[in-house]
Amino acid sequence: MGFEFKKRGFPVEVAGHSFTLETGTAAARKLEAFGAEAKRLAGELPKTAEGMETAWGFLAGTLDGLLGAGATDTIFAGREHDLFDLVDVLTYLCDAYKAQAAAATAQWAS
């Protein structure tokens, strides 16, 4: 038998589609980088349609980085690309990640 590393992640459902949200150091780094870049862009992007398109590109890339290539296209297939919907999806994922991390930490502490 022996030791095998566990795959770190948990299932999430978004708009009727199943994905795995990875956990661990690499995922935490992605989320930290996302947060820092989002704050920077929020202060720099013009409040125009062009600014919203740039924000969509950044956020869609972040979503694909978290859930896998093509996740944004899968989630928004047949839907208008609404920036606020995309923000809602990313907020849901961040909250789910935090809850999963808290549960794992509690398990280790007991």
Secondary structure, 3 states (H helix, E strand, C coil): CCCCCCCCEEEEEECCEEEEEECCHHHHHHHHHHHHHHHHHHHHCCCCHHHHHHHHHHHHHHHHHHHCCCHHHHHCCCCCCCHHHHHHHHHHHHHHHHHHHHHHHHHHHC
